[in-house]
Amino acid sequence: MKYYLGLDVGGTNLAAGVVDEAFRLLSKVSCPSGAGRQMEEIVADMAAVSQKAVRESGIPEKNISSWGIGMPSAINPATGLLVHANCFGWKNVAIYTSLKKYSRLPIYIENDANCAALGETLAGSGARCKNVLMVTLGTGFGGGVIIDGKIYAGGDGMGAELGHTKLVYNGKRCTCGQRGCIEAYCSATALIRQAQESIKEHPEICSILREKNRKHAGGLEAKDVFEAAGEGDQLAAEVLRNYIEYLSCAIANFIVVFRPERVILGGGVANAGEELLVPLKKCLLANTFAGNEIGIPPITIAKCGNDAGIIGAAMQELYGANKTKKIRVC
Amino acid sequence: MKYYLGLDVGGTNLAAGVVDEAFRLLSKVSCPSGAGRQMEEIVADMAAVSQKAVRESGIPEKNISSWGIGMPSAINPATGLLVHANCFGWKNVAIYTSLKKYSRLPIYIENDANCAALGETLAGSGARCKNVLMVTLGTGFGGGVIIDGKIYAGGDGMGAELGHTKLVYNGKRCTCGQRGCIEAYCSATALIRQAQESIKEHPEICSILREKNRKHAGGLEAKDVFEAAGEGDQLAAEVLRNYIEYLSCAIANFIVVFRPERVILGGGVANAGEELLVPLKKCLLANTFAGNEIGIPPITIAKCGNDAGIIGAAMQELYGANKTKKIRVC
């Protein structure tokens, strides 16, 4: 039996675990990321939390096959540099070289959304399909594509950045600096912004949504919009209708390109479950090219939660993109 | 030495040829498609023109390895049916079964834009790269993607329909029935429509473009817009600026997803050469996510013209999508 060490690096937490050949998570350890510190300090914690996950799994270190890492950034396989991790303020940093000091294991680094897609495909809602699209509707819009059972990361290993394809020509400014990106319309952040704009635009309507917005010191959350709509709030229902229409067009674009066997939705917005799925499927059928002639794939909610990122990161040795092999030998 | 028979089926012509292992076209024969006739009549001509190409090549029939066909439609590998060939008015027709009556060879069927991308990659501007994006700017917007040296046709073999991804949310109606498709903004047909709309919207401007539109009994062509702009016509220059901005956003979306080694432009609009390439590259750099950080791939004009479709169709046995294998055994 072989075992694989996985580490999911997020802006808030570092989460590590050991995964077996059946994609089971044998241990799970996490600690705060401590964003804002020097890279070397954070890398030391990445190594420490990973080593702790190995100890807690009870698996002898010699039986661990590789160390797979999911990072909130693209990695340039040609240089081994991490391109841009917004949450840490890192740009073109030599993460691979720093990590190598802590481990004798082969290291694989991949974008975290790609790892989540792989983890869900192997251990969750993907039902071990060979061709899967996963979108994560959280702070950003994470997109991951599995082709022929492996992560697809584009010709140079920096592709499949689905959230930064344009959906609205000349549209709203995205965090990446471009205009009209899917992320600017379909992330949880975008849904909340759309709800707040709607509250402002309609001062004449006394709604449940407005009341929730007033009460929450930390601001609205995606679930507030679903809750308000569920309670019969017209303003919230209208906000959701528009959001789901945007989201359906975004997913339709990827169905038309990838024709996956299955589409998986993850992230905070996906917690709405059927309240999201039912209207989304209806819109998708209408908004997908040839949807009525050749059908659309089944759409499901992710099952593994945050574990998907760890499992997918760990399993890169077997199911990673070709490019991760290149990073390994840098 | 092995040889491969290719057939490119278009709405106007059927063009066949024999290709050798070095991707050279040894013979080329064509005849009118005769769209509007019964399918069986057209299929008989497809077979006849292909057999003639074999005779003219001088290659003994026993040395021909397979018959590869490019069709203006997606093919459903699960059923062997051609999904929808607009120019022939065919929908869900059993093309494979009809073709099989005429040949003992293994038959591979693929979308024509995918074949053109493969042909250009092997024998033309693709310089035998492994990851290539080709877009054909003609009556429609044909997109073909080569991944790891093979045609990419999506998980179920009906994907990579790049022209029918949405660029303008809730935008203009496309020929496919959807709204805002890239085809409705970036095909040669779209450029001509944009030019004609501009002429109408500005009756006060006496321009070279308007004069060309008046003179041409058959209506404007894409090259008229480039010519007028080249002669200093402000109206034409403005039309082109807008068109190239749309096109750059469309191509940017595919660069962000596929990160190809090379982008190839084919079709009527691409005949403009540098007049298209120079402003397009500038727009692409500005409109591609992380374009300034990680760069954009080289953009070139297709070299093989109509031969690309024949060569790519022929070479499916070696470099076709996995799905074509499935059609073969239907």
Interface residues (C-beta under 8 A of the other chain):
Chain A: A74 N76 V83 H84 K91 N92 K130 N131 I147 D148 Y152 G154 G155 D156 G157 M158 G159 A160 E161 L162 H164 T165 K166 L167 V168 Y169 G171 C176 Q178 G180 C181 Y185 Y246 C249 A252 N253 I255 V256 V257 F258 R259 P260 E261 N287 F289 A290 E293 I294 N322
Chain B: A74 N76 V83 H84 K91 N92 K130 N131 I147 D148 Y152 G154 G155 D156 G157 M158 G159 A160 E161 L162 H164 T165 K166 L167 V168 Y169 G171 C176 Q178 G180 C181 Y246 C249 A252 N253 I255 V256 V257 F258 R259 P260 E261 N287 F289 A290 E293 I294 N322
